[in-house]
Amino acid sequence: MAALLCETVTATTMADLLAARDGVTAADMVELRLDGIRDADVAGALAGRRLPAIVTCRASWEGGRFDGSEEERRRVLEQAVASDAEFVDIEWRSGFTDLVRRDPQRIVLSSHDFTEMPADLDGQARVMRSTGAGVIKIAASPARLTDTLRLIDIGRQGGAVVIGMGDVGFPTRVLAGRFASRWTYSGKAVAPGQVPADRMLDDYAFHRAATASRVFGVVSTNAMHSLSPVMHNAALAAAGIDAVYIPIPTASFDDVLAFADAMGIDGVSVTIPFKVDALRAATAPDDLARAVGAANTLRRSADGWDATNTDVAGFLAPLEAAFGRPLRGARASVVGAGGAARAVMVALREQGAVVTLHARRAEQAAAVVADLGGAVGEWPPPRGSWDLLVNCTPLGGVGKHDESPLPDGPFDGRLVYDLTYGRTASRLLADATHAGCATLDGLPMLAAQAERQFEWWTGQRPPAGVMEAALRTRICN
């Protein structure tokens, strides 16, 4: 049975709760959170509902908003059990197990740990099941992706909802079927890691993920902010390919590799700061990845991981038209010395540009130049020293949109190319435009390199224009 999607709604008044309930159109179920409402009306909350409902009145000691006495909260839950609600959520630690016995198949016996994954999850699940509750719900906070693997056996025993909270636990939500969870929760961040139902369906292809035979994903510390799932899932659907693409947030590349092995993930896009780690992890890197010294794409093989780098071709795809003339002989200043900068330097030197690398840490720039050629420049790039300036730092990107690697310029060259992207121009591009430079953001590059990843993984090109169109639609909305 495929996992269902339940959207959590909450409010401070009954009128607002009903409006939020009736606004749920994308999910399969709705969780009605009564714990934030004074004088909550169970019957009123359920009357006229269009979707199966879970009634929840979460205690403050379990992360909820009910601030009355436990006697008052019990009365709300008693009314819910006596109602026609499809399910009623009761906390395992509440001491209300007698309510479970009144109608066990409709009870969701829940446990939430907002700080860690308890050491004895299996034992906890056994005790919770012994109450006879029709569904047990275990939500805990993993520190690593591999922590979430402990939830799989609990789900496979049946009658369970299992969730890893927070960003690291997000794969348990979108891949709920693979964790054998009866359903998972979406919503407006009512719990750590929740996202709205429309994003679960549109961005992350939740219902396809339940049965998809192949899984791909984007690996990054900021994976939850990546738009790669938007364009890859759009292309997979348009091409009729039985696969899904998910965000894989992590702080450790070794953790990703172990998780990918356990979950059977077939390929990953790799972004900041793991591109060099990806190359080191590959058993069969191609010549381009070796030349760059970094990989942005891995593909599972019988012997481990193949690696390539699609950043080189993706970077060049929109550049010549934007630059307005051939790159041969152009003076190019590359800002930053990470994996993206390596790909950019290889691309520019292949086109005959004169490349200078600038970084705050001169020794890091020197190490890259020693591998790839070019020159180490001073920081910041001096006035009159470049025709093309390329930002390969994360400044201007997610969480740093208003930060610039060059807040004081200089902006006296021909084109500023910022590999970051967003709804509005980064500060770097806004400043460059104001100074009279032509500008180019990273969105066309993102789509171009992703098209090459898609083909490398699937053996077929994505439908023309689908990826960039999906990106622009998502950004505009």
N, C-alpha and C positions, 0 to 999 in steps of 0.2 A: 504494500500500500504506500502510495506516495505521501510524503509529508505535506501537511496543510500549512497555510500562512494565516496567522492570527494577528490582527492589528489591535494594539492597546490604545484605548482612549481614556483621557482623564480630564477633569474639569473642577471648578469650584462651586458650580450651581447645577441643578438638575437640568435646567434649560440648555445650558452649554453642553452638558454630557449627551443629551439626546441629539443635539445638533451635530456633535462630533461622531456619535454612533451612526447617524443616518448619512454622514459624509463618507463613511467607509464603503468604498465600491470595489477596490482592487483585491481585498483579502477574502479568504474563505470563512473566517470566523472573526469575532470581535470580543476583546476583553474589556469589560466595563469596570473601570476602577472607581469604586465608591468611596475610597478612603480620603479623598480630598474634599468631600461634599458634606456640609452641615445638613442634618435632617435628610439623609439619603433615603430614597424611596425605591426599594428593590422592585416592587411590582411596576412602578412607573418607568424604571430603567429598562424593563424587559418588554413592556407593552408596545406592540407594533413593530418589533424588530424584524429585520429582513434576513439576518444572518444568525447562525448558531452563536450563542453567547456564553462566555465565562464570566461569572460574577466574582469580583475580587474586592476585598476590603483589607488592604495591606497594613499591617501594624508598623509603627514607626521603627520599632526595634528590628524589623526585617526590611528596612529600606522604603517603607511606605509613608503615607501622610496622615494616617489616623492618629489623632492626638487625644482621643477620649480614653475612657477606662476599657479594660478588657471585657468587662461585663457588657458595656454598650456595644462593643465590636462583636461580641458573641451573638447578641440579639440580631444584628444585621445579618450575620452568617446563618443563623437559624432561619430567618425569613428567606434567605436565598436557597437553602436546602429545601424548604417547604414550597418554593416557587417552581415554575416550569423551566428554569434555566437549564441549558444543556449541561453545564458544568459549574461547579463552585470550587474556588481555590481556598484551601485552608492550610495554614503553615504547619509544618511538621512539629515545630517547637512550640506551638501555641497551647498544647494541652487539651485541644478540642477533639480528641480522637473519637469521642462518643458521637460527634456529628458525622464522622466518617461512616460509622456503623448504620446510620439512619438510611443512607442511600449510597453505598460504596461506589457503584459504577459511575456516578456523576461527580465524584469528588476528585479534584486534583490536589494531591498532598504535596506541598511545595517546600523547597529548601533553597535559600539564597546565601551565598558567601561572597561578599563584596571585596574581600582582601586576598583570598588564596584558593587553591584547590585543596580541600581537606585530604589528609593523609589516607583515611580509610573510606574512600568514596563507595567502594563495593559493599563494605559493611553497612554503611549508612543506607544505601539503596535496599539492602536486605531487610533492615529494620523498618523502613518506610513501607515496603511491600507487605510486610507482615500485618499491617493494619487492615489490609483488604481493600485499600483505595484503588479505584479503577485505573487511575493514572498517577504516577509519581513524577514530579518535576524537580530536577536538580540543576541549579544554575550556580556556577562557581567561576572564579577569576583566575585564569591561567597566566603564568608568567612567560611561558613559551608555547609555541605552536604544538610541540610534542606533548605538552601537558593535556591538551584536549583529547588525545587519543585514549585516555583512560575512560572517557565517556562512552566510547563505542560499545563496549561489552554490556554496559548498563542499558543502553538503547536496544541492543539486540535481544535482551531478555524479554522485551515486549512491555507494552503499557507504560512507556516512559517518554517524557520530554526532557531532553538534555541540551544544555546551553553553556558555552563558554562565553563569559561576559567580557566586555571591553573590546578594543580593536583586535588584539591577538586572538580572541575567541571568535571573531566574525565568521571564519570558515564554517564553524559549527552551525551557524544560522543559515547561510546560503546553501550549504551542503547537508542540510538537516536529514535528507533521505539517506545519505551515506552514513550518518551517525545513528540511523534507525530511530530517529525522533518522530513521535506522532505528529507534532506540529512545531513550529517555531514562531517567535514573536517579532513583529515589526512595530514601529511607532515613532513618535517624535522624541527620541532619546529619553523615554520614561525609565529605561534601564540602560546601563553602560553598554554601548555597542549596537543599540537598536537604530535602525534607519527606517524611514517611511516605507509603506507597502509599495508605493509606485516605484520607488528606487529598487526595491528588492526584485520587482518584476521586470522593470524596463532596463535598468542598468546591469543587474546581476542575473537576469533570466532564471529566477528562482524555480519556476515550474519545470523548465527544461533541465535544470541542475538535478532535479530529483531522479531523473532516469538517464541523463546523458552518459554515453559510454566513454567519453574522453573529457578530461579537465585540463585547462590551461590557466595561467594566472600571472599576475604582476607582483613581483617581489620588491618591497621597499619598506623603509621605516615609515613612509607616508602613504602606504598603498591605499588606505581608505579615501584619500583625496585624489587618487589617480583617475583620469578619464579613459584609461586603456580598456577597462571592461565595457564601457559604453560602445566604443567603436568595434571591438572584437566581437562582442555578442551580437551587434547589429549585422556584422559581416557573416558570422556563422549562421545566423537565422536566414539571411538573404541567400546564402549558398546552399541551404538545406543540409548542413553538416551536423551530425549528432555529437555535439560538444558544447561546452560552456566555459566561460573565462571569468575568473574571480579575483578579488584582491587578496593578497597574502601578506599581511603586515607582520614584520619581525624586526628584532634587533640583532639577529644572529643568522648568518648564512648557513652554518652547520645545522641549525634548527630547521631551516627550510628544507634542506636536503633530506633530513630524517623524516620530516612530515610528508614530503612529496613521495618518498618511497612507501610509507605506510598507506597513503591515500591513493596511490597509483596515478599521480599527476604526470601528464605526458610532456608538458613543456612550460617554460616560464619566460616572461620578459623580466629583465633585471635592470633596475634603476639605482639611483643614488641610495646608499654608498657601496653597492655590492658588485660592481662590474668587474673589478680586478679579482674579487673572490670567486666570481662565476668562472672566470678563465682558469683559475687554479683548480677548481673542482671538476673541470671537464676532463673526460678521458679521451675525447677526440675533438679538440678545437681545430677549426679550419685555418687556412693560411691567413685570412684577413684578421681573424681574432688574434692570432699570434702576432701579426704585424702591428696591430693596434696596442696589444698588451692588455686588452680588456674585452669582455664579452657582454653583450646585452640580451642574448637569447640562448636558451638551453633547450635541447630536445632529447627525450629519453631514448636510449638505444639498448640493445641486448647487453652491451658491455658497460653501460653507465650513462654518461651525458655527452652528447655532441654539443659543440658551441660555435656560434658565429657572432658577427657584429653587423647589424643592419643600420647602425647610426651613421656610418660613412655614406652609404647611398641615400639614406633619408635626409641627411644634412645637405647634400648637394642638390637634391631634387628641386627645391624652390629657389636655390640661391642665384643661379646665373641670371634668370629673368629679373630678380630683384636687384641684382648688382648692376645690370645694364650693359655689361661688357664682359669679355672673357676674363677669367681669373689669372691667367698667366702673367706673371710680373707684378701683380697687385700686392701691396703691402698689407698683410693680415696680422692683426694683433688678437691673440686668443687669451681670454681672461679666465683663470682657473686652471688647476692641474690635476683634475680627477679623471675618471674613466671617460666621461663625455669629451673632455678636452683632448684626450688621446685620439679618439675617433675623428674629431674635427681637424687635428693637425695632420693626420694621415690623409684625410680627404683633400685638404687644401694643398698639401705638398704634391699629391698626385696630379692636381690641376695646374701646377707650376707657380703657385703663389709663393711669395717670400714671407715665411711665417716666423713670428716672434711670440714667445709664450711669456705671459705676465702672471705672477702669483705673489700673494703677500709673503709666502714662505719661499724664498729664493732657492733653497736647497731642494724643495719639492719640484719646482720648475726645472732645475738643472738635471734632476734624475729623469724626468720625462724627455727632455731634449737629448740627453745622452742615449736614450733608447730610440728616439724617432727622428732626430735631426732638428733643424731649425736653430733658433737663437733664444737665449734667455734675455728678456727685456726688463727694464726697471719698473718699479711700482710707484705710482700708477703709470700707464703708458704716457709718454710725453706728448706735448702738443706737436702737431704736424708729422706724427710718426706712422699714421695708418690710413689706408683707404677703406678697409673692412675691419670692424671690431666685432668679436664674437664673445658673448657672455656664456661661459660654461659653468658658472657657479650656481648654487640654488637661490641666490638672492634675486628676488622678483617672483619667485615661485610660491608654492603653497606655504602659507603661514608667514611669508616674508615678502609679500607683494609690494609693500611700500619701501622696501630696502633696496639699495643699489650698490653694486660693487664699485661704482665710480660716481659718487654723489657730486663731485666737482668736475666731472668730465675728464679730459677734454673731448668735445664733440665737434671736430673740424674735419672729419673724414667724409667718405661717400655714403657708407651703409653701416648701420648698427643692427646686428643679428642677435637677438636674445633667445636662447633656447628654452626659457621659461614661457609660460602662456597663462592666460586667464581671461575673465570676462572683459576686463579693461586693460589698457596698456600698462606694463610695469613702469616703475619710476624711471628706470634706465631708458626705456623707449620714449616715455613722455618727455624726458629731458632732451633726448637726442632729436626728437621731432621739433621741439621748441627751438633748438639751435639750428635747424634747417637740414638735418641729415635724413636720408631715407632710412626706413626701419622695417624689420621683419621679425615676427615673433616665432615661437617654437611650434605652433599648431600644425602648419603644413609639414614640418619635419616629423612630428609625432605620427601623423597619419601615414606619411610615406614610409617611415621605417617599420610601422606596424603592418603595412601591406606586405612587406617582404618577410616579416615574421610569419604572418598567416600562410603565405605560400610555402615557406620552408617547413612548417609544421604539417600542413594538410595536403600539399602537393597540387594545390590549385590556387589561382589568383582570386582575390576577393572581387565581388562585383564592383565595377568602376565607380568611384566616387562615394561609395556607401560609408566608408570609415570617416572621411572628413565631414560629410554631411551630418552624420550622427554626432560628431564632436561639436559642430557649430550649433546644431539644434539644442544640444544639452547645455552649452554655455549660454546661449540666448535665453533659455528657460530657467 
